[in-house]
Amino acid sequence: MATSPLHITNGDADAKKVGETLREETLPWRDFLHDGPVKPGLLLEELSLVRARRFESAANRNSAFLSMMTCRKKNLLNNR
């Protein structure tokens, strides 16, 4: 259970600044929701898979994006 707030930021640079300033945990949100499919009604796991497939094919990566999204979900769940 979290004892301090989790600050969700728009990218790594902001996460670093907020974390250093507040000395609290940050989570950079690295999903570019303005680009690619965002289908309504999907659970987080389903949407993450759709988004990961889109960006991995565009970036020619294996599973780095899905791995990052899985870590992000664990972090969110641990900070409820």
Protein Blocks (a to p, Z undefined) as FASTA:
>chain_A
ZZbdcdddedjklmmmmmmmnopacdddfbdfkgcjddehiafklmmmmmmmmmmmmnop
aklmmmmmmmmmmmmmmmZZ
